Amino acid sequence: MRKIKGRVLCWDSDFIERENNLQIVSHKPTTKNIALACDDIWEGVHNGYSSVLKIGDKYRLYYRASGGLCKSCICVAESFDGITFEKVDVGLYEAGGTKHNNIVYRRDNEIDNFAVFYDTNPNCPIAEKFKAIGAKRPAPGQREKLCYFASEDGYSFTEMRYFDFSGTFDTYNVTFWDEDTKQYYLYFRAFHRPNGDEIEDWNTTSLVSDIRDVRVATSPDFVNWTVHGRIKFAEGQSDMPLYTNQISRYYRARDSFIAFPVRYNERSSVKQNLSHMPIADRRQYMTENFGREGTAFTDCLIMTSNDGFTFDRRDEAFLTPGPENRYNWWYGNCYMTYGMVETKADIQGQSKEISMYVGENYRLKSTNFRRMTIRLDGFFSWYGAYKGAELLTKPFVFKGNTMKINFATSAAGGVDVAFCDEKGNALEGYSSYTMFGDSTEREVEFDKPISDLNEKTVRLKISLCDAHLYSFIFE
């Protein structure tokens, strides 16, 4: 029987016993302002691989700057509102004759990636509260390994040690502490053959024909790791190349994971498109000199999971390069910043939104970070058209004093909620009136107090008419 820890997200059908006319609808983010312009001399056209963290009353955005005066360096910017970011004058590394810059880590050879997170493990040493993992060659000529860096303040990082497992780490590898399971998760990139065979000798990997995959490891202490192999996908979901993974615990629901992987798409089989698309004048040069980078395109998918090991991957893009302009539809589009920020809405009185950030203009001109927003819990919804839809949940043990829903209807539509017994029969006094409106937190009212149902096994019957239900919570 399902245990509900808090918020229930309307992402899938796992909680549904039966339904009639119900649709699960995916929603796209809305494009907003440029949150950070990367136009200083130490930055360049290869900026990206970024993460955003909440530290005290500020947000920090860490990102790789590459293609300017620095071959590669890691920079930081901060924000009070998550809408616009300002670069921090860190003063550690010289660039262009001055240390007045926002560089927090730099080395002579190239830095491919450097993913920063703040460790909330209560046993973590103060000097290692800020952790970063990134690809680094132990010695010239050696293949890159995954390296761990640590910092007390998040502005000055020290190399700590290498991880002892294999992978192809030239991508954004991510890690975090999970309070529920008391362990660290680490998601990293490797390859396998089209026939499914694992690749152990990374020097024989084909960047064109072999398939990029995501692997997971866990650790109780960030020292001893168990590698579990490739993440799995829901039944019937085909194999496809994923360049990054961007997997995290969804911050508004403790039992849910969410991910925004970049999908790698080789489109040389229909290269007739290339002369009609942006940068057509550079496409032939890129193809002749760099091969796949002239014919590959990237977009962003969305995946969800209840355990962090098996994911429901939606193969329709969550984010695409968008309407064609001079600087998109290019290898390197749709790379999402790792992390989310709650920001105020543009219109006074509206609920907060989730802000996410994506790099734009990659390899073409100064790379900026564009803010995008989506409704709280608004990635998916259970939807009923005007003719109506209904669902009955699986049984669960209820605990709570109030129920609140995140929903949106038309002026003529509505949502009805009823508590039922184990057999699905409505309980007297526990059927709501028809609710209409558009709210991320509307209390559901019943004739009887739902606190009287505590510790009892119940079901929910929900009816939807021209209405979306994004989530609900018992408090």
C-alpha positions in Angstrom: 0.0 0.0 0.0 1.3 3.4 -0.9 2.7 5.6 1.8 2.3 9.3 1.2 5.1 11.4 2.6 3.7 14.8 1.6 2.9 16.2 -1.8 1.5 14.0 -4.5 2.6 15.0 -8.0 0.4 14.4 -11.0 3.3 13.1 -13.1 2.2 9.5 -13.8 -0.5 6.9 -13.3 1.2 4.9 -10.5 -1.2 6.2 -7.9 -4.3 5.6 -10.1 -6.4 2.4 -9.7 -8.7 3.2 -12.6 -9.6 6.2 -14.8 -12.0 7.3 -17.5 -11.1 9.9 -20.2 -8.1 11.1 -18.1 -5.1 12.5 -19.9 -1.6 13.1 -18.5 -0.4 16.4 -20.1 3.1 17.7 -20.2 3.8 21.5 -20.0 6.6 23.6 -21.4 8.5 26.5 -19.7 8.0 30.1 -20.6 10.9 32.1 -21.9 11.8 35.2 -19.7 14.7 37.6 -19.3 18.5 37.1 -19.6 19.5 36.3 -16.0 23.2 36.7 -16.6 25.2 38.1 -19.6 28.6 36.4 -19.9 30.5 39.2 -21.8 33.7 39.7 -19.8 37.1 39.1 -21.4 37.8 36.0 -19.4 34.5 34.5 -20.5 33.7 33.3 -24.1 31.5 31.3 -26.4 31.9 28.0 -24.6 30.2 29.0 -21.3 27.9 26.5 -19.8 27.6 23.4 -17.5 26.1 25.4 -14.7 24.4 24.9 -11.3 22.4 27.1 -9.0 22.3 26.8 -5.2 20.4 28.5 -2.4 23.0 29.8 0.2 21.4 31.8 3.0 19.4 34.6 1.5 21.1 34.5 -1.9 21.3 32.2 -4.9 24.6 31.3 -6.4 25.1 30.4 -10.1 28.3 28.5 -10.9 29.3 28.1 -14.5 32.2 27.2 -16.8 33.7 30.1 -18.7 35.6 29.0 -21.8 36.8 30.6 -25.0 37.8 34.0 -23.7 41.2 34.9 -22.1 40.8 31.7 -19.9 41.1 28.4 -21.7 38.7 27.3 -19.0 37.7 28.6 -15.6 34.8 28.3 -13.2 32.9 31.5 -12.3 30.2 32.5 -9.9 27.4 35.0 -9.8 24.8 35.8 -7.1 21.2 37.0 -6.9 18.8 37.9 -4.2 15.7 37.3 -6.3 16.7 34.6 -8.8 15.6 36.9 -11.7 18.9 38.7 -12.4 22.5 37.7 -11.3 25.5 39.8 -10.6 29.1 38.6 -10.8 31.0 38.3 -7.6 34.4 40.0 -7.3 36.2 37.0 -5.8 39.8 38.3 -6.3 41.6 34.9 -6.4 42.8 34.5 -10.0 44.4 36.9 -12.5 42.8 37.4 -15.8 43.6 40.2 -18.3 46.0 41.8 -15.8 43.5 42.0 -12.9 42.1 39.8 -10.1 38.9 41.8 -10.1 36.8 38.9 -11.6 34.4 36.2 -10.5 36.7 33.2 -11.1 36.6 30.6 -8.2 38.7 27.9 -9.9 41.2 27.9 -12.8 44.0 25.7 -14.1 46.2 25.8 -17.2 44.6 22.8 -19.0 41.0 22.7 -20.1 38.2 22.2 -17.5 35.4 20.3 -19.2 32.9 20.3 -16.3 32.7 21.3 -12.6 29.4 20.6 -10.9 29.0 22.4 -7.5 26.6 21.5 -4.7 26.1 22.4 -1.1 26.3 19.3 1.2 23.5 19.2 3.8 24.8 15.9 5.3 25.0 16.8 9.1 28.2 14.8 9.3 30.0 16.7 6.5 33.1 18.5 7.7 32.8 22.3 7.5 35.7 22.5 5.2 33.9 20.3 2.6 30.4 21.8 2.8 30.7 23.0 -0.8 31.6 20.0 -3.1 32.3 19.9 -6.7 33.0 17.0 -9.1 34.6 17.4 -12.5 36.6 15.6 -15.2 40.4 15.9 -14.8 43.4 14.1 -16.3 45.6 12.7 -13.5 48.6 13.2 -15.7 49.3 14.5 -19.3 48.2 11.9 -21.9 46.0 10.0 -19.4 42.3 9.7 -19.9 40.1 11.9 -17.8 38.8 10.7 -14.4 36.2 12.1 -12.1 37.8 14.3 -9.5 36.4 15.6 -6.2 37.0 19.3 -5.1 36.0 20.8 -1.8 35.5 24.3 -0.3 34.4 25.8 3.0 33.0 29.0 1.5 32.3 28.1 -2.1 34.8 30.7 -3.5 38.1 28.8 -3.2 38.2 25.1 -4.1 40.9 22.4 -3.3 41.4 19.2 -5.2 40.7 16.3 -2.9 40.9 12.9 -4.7 39.8 10.9 -7.7 36.9 8.5 -7.9 38.0 4.9 -8.5 35.3 3.9 -11.0 35.3 4.2 -14.8 33.2 6.4 -17.1 33.4 9.0 -19.8 33.1 12.1 -17.7 33.2 14.8 -20.4 29.7 15.9 -19.5 27.9 17.4 -16.5 28.1 14.7 -13.8 26.0 15.5 -10.7 25.8 14.4 -7.1 23.8 15.3 -4.0 23.1 14.2 -0.4 19.7 12.5 0.1 18.2 13.0 3.6 15.6 10.3 3.3 18.0 7.4 2.4 21.0 8.9 4.2 23.3 8.5 1.2 24.9 10.4 -1.7 23.7 9.8 -5.2 26.1 10.4 -8.1 25.0 10.3 -11.7 27.6 10.1 -14.4 28.0 9.4 -18.2 29.3 6.3 -19.9 28.7 4.5 -23.2 27.3 1.2 -24.4 27.0 -0.5 -27.8 23.8 -0.4 -29.8 23.4 -4.1 -29.0 23.5 -3.3 -25.3 27.0 -4.4 -24.5 28.8 -2.3 -21.9 32.0 -0.5 -23.0 34.9 -1.1 -20.7 37.7 0.3 -22.9 36.8 3.9 -23.3 39.5 4.4 -25.9 37.4 2.2 -28.3 34.2 4.3 -27.9 32.7 5.7 -31.0 31.2 9.1 -30.5 28.9 8.6 -33.5 27.6 5.0 -33.3 27.8 4.1 -29.6 25.1 5.3 -27.2 25.6 7.8 -24.4 24.0 6.6 -21.2 23.6 7.6 -17.5 24.9 5.6 -14.6 24.4 5.8 -10.9 26.5 5.3 -7.8 25.7 5.7 -4.1 27.7 6.2 -1.0 27.1 6.7 2.7 30.2 8.9 3.2 31.4 10.2 -0.2 34.4 7.9 0.1 33.1 4.4 -0.4 30.9 4.0 -3.5 28.7 1.3 -4.9 28.2 1.6 -8.7 24.8 0.3 -9.7 25.3 0.6 -13.5 22.9 2.2 -16.0 19.7 3.8 -14.8 16.7 2.0 -16.1 13.6 3.2 -18.0 10.0 2.4 -17.8 8.8 -0.6 -19.8 8.6 0.0 -23.5 10.9 3.1 -23.6 13.5 2.7 -26.3 17.2 3.3 -26.0 18.4 6.8 -26.9 21.6 8.8 -26.4 21.6 11.2 -23.4 24.4 13.7 -23.2 23.8 15.0 -19.7 21.4 13.9 -17.0 20.6 16.8 -14.5 19.0 14.4 -12.0 18.0 15.7 -8.6 15.4 15.2 -5.8 12.5 17.4 -6.6 12.6 19.9 -3.9 8.8 20.1 -3.3 8.2 16.4 -2.9 10.6 14.2 -0.9 9.8 10.9 -2.7 10.3 12.2 -6.2 13.2 12.6 -8.6 13.2 14.9 -11.6 15.7 15.2 -14.5 16.3 17.3 -17.6 18.8 15.3 -19.7 20.1 16.7 -23.0 19.3 14.4 -25.9 21.9 14.0 -28.6 20.5 13.8 -32.1 22.7 13.0 -35.1 20.7 14.2 -38.2 23.2 13.7 -41.0 20.7 11.3 -42.7 18.5 14.3 -43.5 21.3 16.9 -44.1 19.1 18.6 -46.8 17.8 20.6 -43.9 21.1 22.2 -43.0 21.2 24.7 -45.9 17.8 26.1 -44.6 18.7 26.4 -41.0 20.6 29.0 -38.9 24.4 29.3 -39.4 24.1 27.6 -42.8 27.2 29.5 -43.9 29.3 27.8 -41.2 27.6 24.4 -41.2 29.7 23.0 -44.1 33.0 24.2 -42.5 32.0 22.6 -39.1 31.0 19.3 -40.8 34.2 19.1 -42.8 36.5 19.9 -39.9 34.6 18.6 -36.9 32.3 16.0 -38.3 29.4 15.3 -36.0 29.4 18.8 -34.5 28.1 20.1 -37.8 25.3 17.6 -38.1 24.3 17.0 -34.5 21.5 18.8 -32.6 20.5 18.8 -29.0 17.3 19.3 -27.2 16.1 18.7 -23.6 13.9 15.9 -22.2 12.2 15.4 -18.8 12.3 12.3 -16.7 10.8 11.4 -13.3 11.4 8.7 -10.8 10.3 7.5 -7.4 13.5 5.7 -6.5 16.4 7.4 -8.5 17.1 4.1 -10.4 14.2 3.6 -12.7 12.9 6.6 -14.7 9.9 7.4 -16.7 11.4 9.3 -19.6 9.1 11.4 -21.8 10.5 11.3 -25.3 8.7 14.5 -26.5 11.1 17.4 -25.9 10.6 19.5 -22.7 12.7 22.2 -24.3 13.6 22.7 -28.0 16.0 25.2 -29.6 12.9 27.3 -30.4 12.0 29.5 -33.4 15.0 29.7 -35.7 17.3 32.7 -35.4 20.9 33.4 -36.1 22.2 31.7 -33.0 20.2 28.5 -32.4 19.6 25.1 -33.9 23.2 24.2 -33.2 25.2 21.6 -31.3 25.0 22.8 -27.7 21.4 24.1 -27.4 19.1 23.4 -24.5 21.6 22.7 -21.7 19.7 23.4 -18.5 21.3 24.7 -15.4 21.3 22.2 -12.6 18.8 23.3 -9.9 15.7 25.4 -9.5 14.7 28.7 -7.9 11.3 29.9 -6.7 10.8 33.4 -8.0 8.0 36.0 -7.8 5.6 36.2 -10.7 5.6 39.2 -13.1 2.0 40.1 -12.1 1.4 41.2 -8.5 -0.7 38.7 -6.5 0.1 35.6 -8.6 1.7 32.6 -7.0 5.5 32.2 -7.2 6.9 30.3 -10.1 9.9 27.9 -10.6 12.7 29.6 -12.4 15.2 27.6 -14.5 18.1 28.7 -16.6 19.4 27.7 -20.0 22.5 28.7 -21.9 22.1 30.3 -25.3 24.3 31.3 -28.3 26.7 28.4 -27.4 29.9 28.5 -29.6 28.5 31.4 -31.7 28.9 34.5 -29.5 29.0 35.3 -25.8 27.0 32.7 -24.0 24.2 34.1 -21.8 22.0 32.4 -19.3 18.3 32.8 -20.1 15.7 32.5 -17.4 12.6 30.3 -18.0 9.7 29.7 -15.7 7.1 27.1 -15.0 4.2 26.8 -12.6 4.9 25.3 -9.2 4.7 21.5 -9.8 3.6 22.5 -13.3 5.7 20.0 -15.3 2.7 17.7 -15.8 -1.0 17.5 -14.9 -3.9 15.2 -14.8 -6.3 16.7 -17.3 -10.0 16.3 -18.0 -11.6 17.8 -21.1 -15.0 19.6 -20.9 -16.8 16.3 -21.4 -15.3 15.2 -18.1 -12.8 12.7 -16.7 -12.6 10.8 -13.5 -10.1 8.8 -11.6 -10.0 6.6 -8.5 -6.7 6.3 -6.6 -5.2 3.2 -5.1 -5.9 2.8 -1.3 -3.6 4.6 1.1 -3.4 5.3 4.8 -4.5 8.9 5.4 -2.7 11.3 7.6 -3.4 15.0 7.8 -5.7 17.8 8.9 -6.3 19.6 5.6 -6.1 18.9 1.9 -4.8 21.5 -0.6 -4.8 21.2 -4.4 -2.8 22.9 -7.2 -5.2 23.2 -10.1 -6.5 25.3 -13.0 -9.9 25.3 -14.7 -11.8 27.3 -17.2 -14.6 29.6 -16.0 -17.0 26.8 -16.8 -14.9 23.9 -15.6 -14.3 22.4 -12.2 -12.7 19.8 -9.9 -14.6 17.6 -7.4 -12.8 15.6 -4.7 -14.3 12.8 -2.6 -12.8 10.5 0.0 -13.9 6.9 -0.4 -13.6 3.6 1.5 -11.3 0.8 0.3 -14.0 -0.4 -2.1 -14.3 3.0 -3.7 -17.6 4.1 -2.2 -17.8 7.7 -1.3 -17.8 8.4 2.5 -20.6 10.5 3.8 -19.6 14.1 4.5 -16.3 13.9 2.5 -17.4 15.1 -0.9 -16.3 18.6 -1.9 -18.3 21.2 -3.8 -17.1 21.8 -7.4 -14.0 24.0 -7.3 -13.1 26.3 -10.1 -10.3 28.9 -10.5 -6.5 28.8 -10.9 -4.5 28.4 -7.7 -1.4 26.6 -6.6 -2.8 26.1 -3.1 -6.5 25.9 -2.7 -7.9 24.2 0.5 -10.5 21.5 -0.3 -13.5 21.9 2.0 -15.7 19.0 3.3 -18.7 18.9 5.6 -16.8 16.7 8.1 -13.2 17.3 9.3 -10.8 15.1 7.4 -8.7 14.8 10.5 -11.3 12.2 11.6 -9.9 9.9 8.8 -6.4 9.8 10.3 -4.8 6.3 10.2 -7.7 5.0 8.1 -7.3 3.3 4.7 -9.1 5.4 2.1 -9.1 6.3 -1.6 -9.7 9.5 -3.5 -12.2 9.9 -6.3 -11.4 13.0 -8.4 -13.5 14.4 -11.2 -12.2 16.9 -13.7 -14.1 19.1 -16.2 -11.9 21.3 -18.4 -9.5 21.2 -15.6 -5.8 20.5 -14.8 -4.7 19.0 -11.5 -0.9 19.5 -10.9 -0.5 18.2 -7.4 -2.2 17.9 -4.0 -0.9 17.7 -0.4 -2.3 16.6 3.0 -1.0 18.9 5.8 
